[in-house]
Amino acid sequence: MTDTKNWKLFSVKTEEVNCRTAVSKGYISGLLKLFADWHNNDTDREHLLIQRALLHCLHRATNTSLGRSSLVAEGGIAILFQTTQTCMFTRGMESLVEPAVQLMRKCCPKCPLPLASDMSVYRFPLPGGTLSNCESTPGTQGEGFEDDSDSDVENEDAENRDYEEDLETDLESLRQRPEPDRPLEQLGQYVRLCPELHHDFQELDSGSESEESSDEDSLVNGDSGDRWLKTGRGSPRREPGVSVQTPLSCTPRNGHTPSILRGEGHGTPEEDKHRMKVKDLHRQCLSSHEEGHRSMVDRLLEKFGSCIPHHDPRLYAAAAANTSSIAGYSILAFPDFWGHLPPPGPEPMAIRRPNVQRKKVLEDIQRFLCPEDIINKVVFDLEDPSAQCSSDHKDSLRFFSQFECGNLRKAVHVRSYEYDLILNADANTSQHHQWFYFEVSGMVANVPYRFNIINGEKTNSQFNYGMQPVLFSVREALEGRPCWVRTGTEICYYRNHFQPNSCQKDSCLYTLTFTVTFQHEEDVCYLAYHYPYTYSALQAHLQMLQQSVDPRKVFFRQQNLCNTLAGNACPLVTITACPSSRTWKSLHQLRNRPCVLLTARVHPGESNASWVMKGSLEFLCSSDPVAQSLREAFIFKIIPMLNPDGVISIVIVWAPLGATQGRAMPADT
């Protein structure tokens, strides 16, 4: 074992010495000239093995930073790029393309992200102290099904262990059960989280159609008045008088009219008619300042509304008005407010064409070779609101992400129809970028736009195996097709030449790239990692479910498990079957049913889990015979969203152990 390690160390040092010698004596320049000469003069392509051998030598010579710098200084990337273009279109030379592309990727100079700091735009004070700039937060590396982190596993050499842990268990070494973190007499308060155990079920005798519930037990107040016009409860960043706007950005942001309203009179009569319709919608929104936002919402729904199952825009707006966010959002995204229909059936994985990644890598290398072709203009920046309202951005797309569940930190216009996008990190950290959700407008129809999300951290992604982003078109929704659709071509995920600005200097970043061709001129569209599901949507959905069940058959109770650090309620839902009567036998059967605990949405980007939970809630409240038998057999305790603050602002807020604000306690205790 020791001899093997010593031999490896000796080999590495020898290779370093050889690389330095090759650089100092000009061998890299000579190898490049030889490769170019063989490539240009071997017209019959009979000596491809010699060219491959030269590429292999260059690979070995560039295993050090000195060798890579020398190849770049000698113009090696330009030589390799030109020869690769020839090889791709010449029969029989395909074997040279792969090693040449890999060599260019290895030697292309690294550059920092175009950010002043990798730290998140959002800061959130935590009880007991804050995280340092480079401190990692535990347990957040893997979100959803793409977890490739083994940070929690100690890497021990099996041959160095003195014993095997799986042979016998030493009972003396087991830890004793920890003491409760509060006196035992206080634990009795948690009986309030089991309302089915002390409910008297008087409605079974009175035949009442509805069940009264106190404000303490309800997460969302069902008032039909103007409560939703109020500002967010407990939101310190939201100024008085700032109301929730419709997601179409009906109130002009930063002094310009939303892009969907432009271009009137430049299309077919049908298109002009549509633009007039949208313009009329815009005027209604502007008049809402005088007549009240509730009137504007009513007009929107009366003119364009469609029936979305288990969704009411008024309830959603009311819930959103009482949602506190770290970022202090006051704008609603249109898909969340309006609602959307589910896919008509199973969605097949996208077919990936061969060599897509190689094509994208070559396009990125071309940036380095032709910097004069790069626009490099910031068109959106969370830290600089003036960036997206500059008058010289008329020929570029417009971006926006300051709404619930939105995540886009910066957008840079790099080429005519290409944009680099940077995602925001978790609050108080510089890590964890996966979820994206943003609005884009000002597009030209039938033109392919390339989007590059350039600060990915995972080494691989489901986007390499057929997954696609989702897109929602406002114009399609107003014409009766409110649906998220899978979109994007030439999708791939690969390592890029960017690197973080701070902390982990040697870490790699990855690019998710996809191309979208928009169907409509001057539309307003939304792009997301997956179908979004917001905290406000959960609030509205739970209220609709409570109103839909028959209280004589279904026991449905909403409670507040605890309050989050940002002041939002973490809902706890109890679902079971009501007893057939108030007799002792029926009540005894109810109170002896086993409990089933269901939870979802630990990480912010797991919106797919919320959709599964939504379907589970609807099924358990339905009249399906299987659902009825489940209710009669079990008591379901459901926490549909364990991380409300994270879902709202797409961050993971960590509180130190022992912080009382994070304890699971009834809200009224």
N, C-alpha and C positions, 0 to 999 in steps of 0.2 A: 504494500500500500504506500509506504513512505517512498520507495524507489520510483513508483509510478508518478507521484506528485513531484518529486525532484526532476524527473525526466520531462514532465510537462512544463515546469518552470524554466528548465534549461532550453527547451524548444522555443518558448515565448521570447526569452531574452535573445536567443540566436536570431530569431526572426526580426526582432527590433533592430539588432545590429545590422542585419542584411538590408533592411529597409532604409536605414540611415545612410548606409554605404551607397545604395542605389540612387538616393536623392543627391547626395554630395557629389557623386561622379557623373550626374546628368543622365543616368540610365532611363529614367522615366520619359524624358524628352525623346531619347533614342527609340524606346519601345513604341511611343506614339507615332513617330515618323515611319518606323518599320510597318506598323499596322496599317497606316494610311496608304503606304506605298504598295503593300501586298493587296489591299482592298481595291486600289485603283487599277493595278496592272494585271491582276489575276482575272482576266476577262472570261476565261473558260470555267472559272470556279472549280479548279481542280486542286487547289491548295487551301481549302477551308480549314483543315486541321492546323496549319501553321498560324492562321489568323486566330483560331480559338486558343492556341498555345500562347500567343502574344497577349490576348485578353486575360488569360490565366496568370501570366507573369505580372500584369498590371494590377490584378486583384491582390496578389500577394504583396506587391510593393506599396500598395495604398492601405495596408492594415494599420498604419500609424497616421496620426494627424499630420505629421510632417510630409508623408507621402501623398496624402489627399490634397494638401495645400499645394504641393508641387505640381500635381496633375492639373489642378485648376489654373495655376499660374502659367502653365505651358499651353493653355488652350485645349486641354484634353477633352473637356465636356463638349465643346463645339465640334471637335473632330468626331467623337463618338456619336453625337447627335446626327451629324450629316451622314455618316456611314450607316447608322441604324435606319434612317429614312430610306436609303437605297435598298438595304437588306429586306425591309418589310414588303417591298413591291417587286422583289426579284426572286424568282423561283429557285429553291435549293439553298437559300442563304438564311433561312429562318433560324437555324441553329446558332447564329451569331447575335441575334437580337436580344435574347434573354440575358446572356452575360454582359452585354454592353449596357443594357438598361440598368441592371443591378449595379454595375460599376458607376454609372452616372448618379444613381440614387445615393450611393455611399459617399461620393465625393462632393455632391452639391452642398455648398456652404449653408450652415445653419443660420437662421435669423430669428430674432425674438418676436413674440406676438406684438402686434401694434397696440399695446396697452401700456398705460403708465404704471400699472400694478396688476399682478395676477389676482390680488385679493378681491373678493366679491364687492360689488357696488353697495350692497346692503350690509349694515352693521346692526346687530341686535344685542342689547345689553342682557347678559345672563346673570341670574342670581348667584352670588358667590364668586364672581370673577368672570373674565372673558378669555377666549382662546387667543393664543399668540398667533403671529402672522403666518407661521409655517407649521403650526401644530395640526396634526391630522385628527379628524374626529373619528371615533371608533365605530366600526360597524356600518359604514356608508359606502364602502368601495364597490360592492356589488349591488346593483339595482335590478330587480326582476330576474329574467331568465338568462341574462348575459353576464352573470357573475363569474369572473375568472380570477378572483383574488384568493390567495391562501394566506392572508396576513395573520389570521388567528391561529395558524398551525405552526408550531415550533419545528424547525428543520433540524432534526437530530440524525446523526449517523447511526444506523442500526447496528453496525459492527462495534461501536463504542459503548453500547449499553451494557450494564452489568447484570441486568435482569430483564425478563419479559413480563410485561404488565398483565398479559391476558392468561397467564397460567393459573394464578390463584389470587383471590381478593382478600386483602388484609382488613378485617372489620375494624381493627383498632385505628387504622389510618383514615377511616372515613370521618368527614367533618360532622360535627354535631349540628343539629338543626338550629339555624340562627334564631335569635330572640326577635320577637316582633319589634318593629320600630316605633310602636306606640303602645300605651297600656291596654291590656286586654279589655277593660271595661269600655274603651272607646270603640271596639270593634262592633259593638251592637248597633252602631249607627248605619252599618252597611246593610241592615235589613231593609232599608229604604230602597236599595237597588233590586229588591225582589217584591215588587208591588203585588204580584199575583198571589203571594202568600197571605196577605192581610186584606185583600179586596173583598167587599161584602156582596158583590154581584147583585145589587138591588134591581138592576134593569131586567133581570130574569123574571121578576115578579111584576114590575111596572110596565114592561113592554116598551120601554123608552127606545127611541130610534138612535139616540146618540149618547155617548158617554162623556160626562164632564171630566175635564182634566185641568189641573191647576197650572199656573205659570211655572211652578217649580218643576213639574213633570214634563213640560213641553219645551222642546228646543226652539221651535219657531212659532211665534204668535200668529194665529190665523185671522187677525183683524182685517176687515175689508176696507178700512179707511185709508188715509194717506200716510200711514206709518212708514211706508217704504221711501217716502220723500225725504225722511230725516237722514242725517249723515250717519256714518258707521259708528255703532256703539263701541266705545272703548278704543277708538282709533286715534291716537294722539297726533298723527301726521295729517289727518284730514281736516282742513280748515272749515269753519262754519259757513254754511251756504253752498258748499260744493256738493252737487247732486250727482246721482248715478246717471250717466248718459247712455243713449243707445249705442251699441257696438259699431254702428256704421260710421262712427265718429261724426254724428249729425251736427254737433257743434264744431265749427272749423277749428282744427288744432293748429296752433302756431301761425294763425293768420292766413291759411290757405284752405281753399275749398276741397273737400274729399275728392279723390281722383275719379270716383265712379260717376261724378256729376259732370265731368268735362267731355268735350267732343261733340256737343249737340249740333246737329245740322250737317254732319260730315259722313253720314252713312245712309243705309237704305231707309225707306219710310218706316219699316218695322223697328229698326234700331233707334231712329229718332223718336218714335212713339215710346219706346222703352225708356229712353233718356228723359223724356218729358215726365214719365211716370216717376222715375227716381228723383227728378228735380222737384216734383210736387211733394214727394216724401221729405226731401230736404227742407222745403219751406215749412212743412208741418212741424218738423223738428225744431226749426228756428223759432217758430211761433210758440213753442212750449214754454219759453221763458216768461211769456205773458199769461198764458192760459193754464199753465201747470203741466208738469211732466206726466201726470196720470192721464190727462186728456190726450197727450201726444201718443202714449202707449195704446190707448183705446183706439185711436184713429189708425195707428199702424196695424193693429190686429184686425180691425174691421176691413181695411182696404187690401191687405196682403196676407193676412194670417192664414195658417193651415193647421189642422188638428194633429198635434204630435202626442202620441200615447204617453200618459203619465207625465206630462209637462205643461206648465202654465207660465207664460212669460211674466204675468203680473206677480205670481208667487216667487218666481226667480228674482225679479227685480227687488221685491221686498226682502228676500233673504240676503241678497248681495248688499243692500243698503246697511245691513246690520253685521256685516262681516268685516272684521278687523284684519288688516294686512300689514306686514312689515314695510312694504313699499308704499302704503297709503293709496291704493288704487281707487279711482273714481270713474273709470270707463269700463263698460261691459263689452266683452267680445261678442260679435253678432251671433256666432253659432251657439254659444251658451245661452244667450238671452232668447233667441228665436226658437231654439230646439232643432232637432234633426231626426230624420227617419233612419232606422237601422238598415244595414245592407240587405238586399233582397235574398241573399243566400250565401253559402260559403265562398270565401275569397281565395282564389288560387294564388300560389306564390308566383311572383314575376319570373319570367324566363330571362336569364342573364346571358347576353351575347358574349362570345369568347373575346379575350384580350381587352376588355373594357378598362381594367385597372392599368394595364400597360399604356393604353392610349392617354389616360388621365395623367399618369406620371410623366409622360413625354410632354404633355401640355404644360405641366408645372415646370419642367426643366426649361421649356421655351421661355418662361417668364424670366429666368436668370440670364438666358442668352440674349433676349431682346427687351431690356428694361424700358426702352423708349415706347414700347407698345402698351405699357401699363398705365392706367388712369390713376389708380391709387387715391381715390377720393372717398372720404368718410361721408356716408349718407344717412347714418343713424348711429347715435351714441347715447346710452343712458346717462352718462356723466356730463354730456354736453348737449342739452336740448336744442341749441341753435344749429346743430349739424344737419338735422333733418328738415329745417325750414329755410335753408339757404336758397336764394333765387337762382343760383347757377346749377341746380340739380334737376332742371326740367327734363333732361334726357335720361334720367335714371329712375329706377324703381324707388318707391317710398315705403319705409318699414315702420312698424309700431309694435310694441310688446308690453306696454304698461297697463296690463289688465290681469285679472285673476288667472292663475296658471300660466301666464305668458312667460317666455324666457327667450330673450335675444338681447345681448349686451351691446353689440356693435356690428355694423354692416359697412363693408368697404367695397366700392365699385372698382374692380380691377381691370376688366376688359369690357368691351361694348355690351355684352349680354352675360356677364359673369360677375358674381359677387362672393366675397369672402365674408363669412358670418362667424361671430364669436359668441359663445354662450356664457352666461353668468354662472359663477360658482356658488356653492352654498354660502349662506350668511356666515361671516366671521372667518371664512376659510378661503383657500385658493384652489380647492379641489372639487371634483365631482361634476362633470359636465356630460349629460346624456339627453335629458328632455329638452325639446324645443317646441315653441308654439308662438307664432308671430303673424302679424297682418302684413300683407304686401299689396300695393296698389300702383297705379300709373303704368301698367303694362301695355304692351302692343300685342294684339292677337296673333296667334299662329307663328310666334317667334320663340325658338328654344332658349330659355334662360338657364344658366348653370349656377347652382348654389353650392358653395363649399363651406361646410361647418368644420373649422380648422383646429379646434382645440379639444378633440376627443381624447380620452385617456385609455379606454379599453383596447386591448391588443387585437380584438376581433369583434365582429358585430353580425347580428342576424341580417343586416342589409347586404351582406355578402352572400346570402343564401336565399334570396328571393323576397325579402321583406321590402315594403315600399312606404314612404311617408303618406300622410293623408292630407287632402285638400278640401276646403269648403269655399264655394263661390257664393257671394251675396246675390249676384244677379240671378244665378240659378235658383237660389232660395226664394227670391221674390217672384219668380216665374213658376213656383209650385214644386220645385225639386230641392228641398232642403236636406241635402245628404253630404256626409263626408265620403269621399271617394279615394281609393288608392291611386297614387299618381307617381310619375317620375320614370325616367329612362336613364340608361347608362349609370346605374347606381352601383357604387362600390365604396369600400371603407379600407383605407390603407395608411401606412406611416408617411408622414410628410416631413418637410425640412424646417418646420417651426420648433421652437423650444420655449419652455416657460421662462419668464423674466426673473423669477426669484425661486429660492428654496431648492428645488430638485433640478439642478442644472443639467444633469446627465439623463433626465427622463425624456421620453419621446412623446410626441403628440401625433394624433391621427386625424385624417380628413374623412368626413362623410360627404360625398359629392353625389348630386342627382340633378337631372335636367327636367324642367317643367315647361310645357307649352300651354299657355293659357288660351282658352277658347274665345274669350270676349275682350273687346277693347275697353280700356279704362274701367276694369272691374275692381272690386275689392275682394281679395281672397285671403284665406288663412291656411297656413301650413303647420303641421304638427307631427311629432314623432309617432303618436298613436291617437285614437279618438279621445279628446280631452274629457275629463269628468271633474268638475269643480266642487268645492265645498258648498258653495251656494246651491248648486244643483242637488246635492244630497239633502240640504235643508228643505228645499221645495218639494223634493220627491217624498221625503218622510211625511211631510204635512199632507200631501195628496193621498198617500197610502192610508194615513190615519182617518181621513175623511171618507175613504172608499169602503172600509171594512164594516161589517155588521157587528156592533158591539155585543149583541146577544149570542154571537157564534164565535167571534174571533177576539181574543184578548190582545190588544195592541197598545203598548204604552211606551212613550218616549220619555227619556230622562237624561239628565246631564251627569255623565260619569265624573267629569272634572272640567276645570277651566284650563285652557292652554296658557302658555307664557304670554301670548299676544292678546289674551282675553276672549278667545273663542270657546264655545262649548263643544266638548267631545261627546257626541250622542251615544246613548246606550238604548237599544230597542229590545223590548221583551215581546215575544209572540208565542202564543199557545192557544189551545181551544178552551172556550168557556165551558164550565161544567153544565151538565144537562139540567140541573136544578140546584137549589141551595141546601139540599139535604147534606147531612154529615158525610154520607158515603161518597157523594159526588165531589165535595170539597176535599175530602181526604185523598181521593184518587188524583185530583189536580195537584195537590201539594206534595205528592210523592212521585211525581213524574221526574225522570232524570233530566238534567240540563245539558244542552248542547251549546257550546260557545263558538261563535263564528266571528272572525276579525279579518280586516283587510286594510290595505293602503298604509303600510309602514313607511315605505319610501315614496317620495313625491311622484316619481315617474311611473309608478305602477298603476296607471289609469285603467289598464285592462282588468286589474283585480277589482276596481270599483264597478266596472260594468258587469262582472260576474256576480258581485254582491247585489247590484241593483236587480238583476234577474232573479237571484235567490229570494230577495225580499218580496218581489212581486209574486213569485210562485207560492211562497209560504202564506201570503195573504189572499190567495186566489181560492176559488171554489172547486178546484181540481180534487178529485177523490183521494189522490195520493197526498196532496198537501193537507187535506183534512185529517187523514189518518196520522200524518206526522205531527200535526198540532195536538191531536188527542194523545199521542204517545210521549211527546217531549215538550219541554219548555226551552225555547230558543232565546238565548242571550246573545245579542248581536251588537258588535262595535264596528260599524261600517267604515269608519275612518279613524285609524289610530293616530295619525299625524296631521291634524287639520292645518296647523300653521305651515307645515312643509308643503302641503298640497296647494294652499292659497298662493304662496310666493315661490313655490318650487325650490325650497331649501329644506335642510334638516336642521332644526334648532335643538341643540343639545343643552340640557341643564345638568349641572353637577349633581352627583348623588346626594340625596338628603335635602334637595331644594323643595320646600313645601309646596311651591306652586305646581310642581309636576305630579303630586300624589293623586292617586285615584280616590277621590272623596266626593260624596254627594254635594251638589252645588250649594245646598242650603245649610251645610254644617260649618 
